[in-house]
Structure formats: structure tokens, C-alpha cells
Amino acid sequence: MDPKLLSRYQSSTGASAYRRKYERSWMRRLSNRRELAIVDRALERAGATGRILDCPCGAGRLTPTILQHAEHVVCADISEQMIEQAREALAPLALAGAVTFQVASAADLPMEDDTFDTAVCHRLIHHMADREERAAVFAEMARVASRRVVISFSDDSTWKGRSQRRRGVHRRRSALMPADMFAEAAAHGLRPMGAPLRLNGFHSLVAIAIFEVGVGVGRA
Ligand SMILES: C[S@@+](CC[C@H](N)C(=O)[O-])C[C@H]1O[C@@H](n2cnc3c(N)ncnc32)[C@H](O)[C@@H]1O
């Protein structure tokens, strides 16, 4: 991830701004609701259950949706400041014992192999322009999840992706064609369960891929 963006997430002001980002206007609230509905569908398709990892959790935006499919959610993020925001936002769930928190990198998770039924990695790898950086995340998600990995990416095959490419628009995000994303994931024993779910084909690049965790590289 771009160090400037990461340092924003790792500041108190940046983390608290991110927590409010999806509430700032009715448009944002609507697109947030749609996004959470797609995450919900992805977890439904995955048949997610039991213990689920939410990494990076950011300010805990996805956690209540994930919890609808889980007995317990571990919220992990590299930013202490984001974890603080998530702790505040999810305090009642934490008090009920449904959620715990951990400062950790998605590329080097402190959990044992197969700790979770499902690992969710939402809105991280599109910030990673470097294939090696993404590979470390795929490897860790595949290692800590026993059954499923749900991971979002910027889908370069969408209308918006094609349009931006045609116009030579400079993109801060690192977009991938689904076949390339699947090939990167396959190197870690991740097999796609159907086509990625798209946030909304026209305006967004966000897509969510659901993987079955197989036996292969990284899980020997
Ligand atoms: C765009 S936010 C997404 C947060 C959350 N998934 C959501 O959709 O609201 C990106 C998050 O990734 C975290 N992050 C960046 N690099 C990370 C890494 N290597 N491991 C774990 N978290 C990371 C940042 O601190 C930030 O909270």
C-alpha cells in the first residue's frame, strides 16, 4: 500500500474520518448499504459459519454484517488507530463476546493455520500495486481459513474499468482482470466459487470473489 495512504489510516484523524466516510451523504449511505448487501450475498454463497476473520476491519463497517453468518468475528487491522475506532463502533458486540480485536498485518497474521472457517479481506488488495504484496495476503488468508476466503478487488473488466483504461485515466487503485486475480489466488490453493459479485457494474470497480480453500501451495 502507498505509504502516504497507510500513514493516513494510521493516524487518529485519518481513522476517525474513515469511520465517518460512509455516513457523510445520502449517496454514501446508499452505496454503503449496497456494498454490505453484496458482502452478505458473498458470505451466503460461501456458506460461511463459525469463526470468521475480518481483515482489514478498518472501523468495523462490515463486522455486523459478517456476524450474521458467524458465531465470532476477529477484527484485525494493521492500524492501531483503526482498531480503536472499531472498538468504539462495536462496543456492544464486543461486550457480548461476539467480537474481538487484534492489531495485525494481513500479510503476516499471528493466528494458527485453519483458525477460521472463513477469512474476509475487503478493500485491501486494490491498494496493492505490487503482485508480491498481494501474494503475501492471499497466502495468509488461505493459511488461516479452513474452508473459504472472501476477498474484494478492483475489477478491470467492469464498464468503469474499461472506460478508465480507454481514456488513460490515472488510477490510484490497482485494478485486475478477474482471470488474473483468480490466477494469483490459485497459486495459494484458492479455487473460485463462481463469478465475482459486483457492487454495481456501471459505476464501481469493486468486486468480491469467493474462494474454496484447497490443498496446494501454502497449505502443505
Ligand atoms: C479502505 S480500508 C478498508 C477497511 C474495511 N475493510 C472497510 O471496507 O471498511 C483499508 C484498511 O486496510 C488497513 N491496512 C492497510 N494495510 C494493511 C495490512 N497489510 N494488513 C492489515 N490491514 C491493513 C488500513 O489500516 C485500513 O484500515
The ligand as an SDF file (V2000), in Angstrom:
LIG
                    3D

 27 29  0  0  0  0  0  0  0  0999 V2000
  -10.0690    1.0230    2.6850 C   0  0  0  0  0  0  0  0  0  0  0  0
   -9.8750    0.4940    4.3640 S   0  0  0  0  0  0  0  0  0  0  0  0
  -10.9850   -0.9040    4.3920 C   0  0  0  0  0  0  0  0  0  0  0  0
  -11.4840   -1.2260    5.7690 C   0  0  0  0  0  0  0  0  0  0  0  0
  -12.7260   -2.1460    5.8160 C   0  0  0  0  0  0  0  0  0  0  0  0
  -12.4640   -3.4490    5.2360 N   0  0  0  0  0  0  0  0  0  0  0  0
  -13.8880   -1.4790    5.1160 C   0  0  0  0  0  0  0  0  0  0  0  0
  -14.2280   -1.8800    3.9920 O   0  0  0  0  0  0  0  0  0  0  0  0
  -14.4470   -0.5300    5.6810 O   0  0  0  0  0  0  0  0  0  0  0  0
   -8.2670   -0.2350    4.2780 C   0  0  0  0  0  0  0  0  0  0  0  0
   -7.7660   -0.7230    5.6420 C   0  0  0  0  0  0  0  0  0  0  0  0
   -6.6210   -1.5430    5.4220 O   0  0  0  0  0  0  0  0  0  0  0  0
   -5.7470   -1.3960    6.5330 C   0  0  0  0  0  0  0  0  0  0  0  0
   -4.4590   -1.9710    6.1080 N   0  0  0  0  0  0  0  0  0  0  0  0
   -3.5550   -1.5000    5.2370 C   0  0  0  0  0  0  0  0  0  0  0  0
   -2.5450   -2.3590    5.0500 N   0  0  0  0  0  0  0  0  0  0  0  0
   -2.8240   -3.4340    5.8210 C   0  0  0  0  0  0  0  0  0  0  0  0
   -2.1990   -4.6730    6.0740 C   0  0  0  0  0  0  0  0  0  0  0  0
   -1.0450   -5.0150    5.4710 N   0  0  0  0  0  0  0  0  0  0  0  0
   -2.7680   -5.5270    6.9390 N   0  0  0  0  0  0  0  0  0  0  0  0
   -3.9210   -5.2270    7.5750 C   0  0  0  0  0  0  0  0  0  0  0  0
   -4.5650   -4.0560    7.3940 N   0  0  0  0  0  0  0  0  0  0  0  0
   -4.0410   -3.1890    6.5100 C   0  0  0  0  0  0  0  0  0  0  0  0
   -5.8020    0.0800    6.8060 C   0  0  0  0  0  0  0  0  0  0  0  0
   -5.3480    0.3940    8.0930 O   0  0  0  0  0  0  0  0  0  0  0  0
   -7.3000    0.3540    6.5990 C   0  0  0  0  0  0  0  0  0  0  0  0
   -7.9980    0.1990    7.8070 O   0  0  0  0  0  0  0  0  0  0  0  0
  1  2  1  0
  2  3  1  0
  2 10  1  0
  3  4  1  0
  4  5  1  0
  5  6  1  0
  5  7  1  0
  7  8  2  0
  7  9  1  0
 10 11  1  0
 11 12  1  0
 11 26  1  0
 12 13  1  0
 13 14  1  0
 13 24  1  0
 14 15  1  0
 14 23  1  0
 15 16  2  0
 16 17  1  0
 17 18  1  0
 17 23  2  0
 18 19  1  0
 18 20  2  0
 20 21  1  0
 21 22  2  0
 22 23  1  0
 24 25  1  0
 24 26  1  0
 26 27  1  0
M  CHG  2   2   1   9  -1
M  END
$$$$
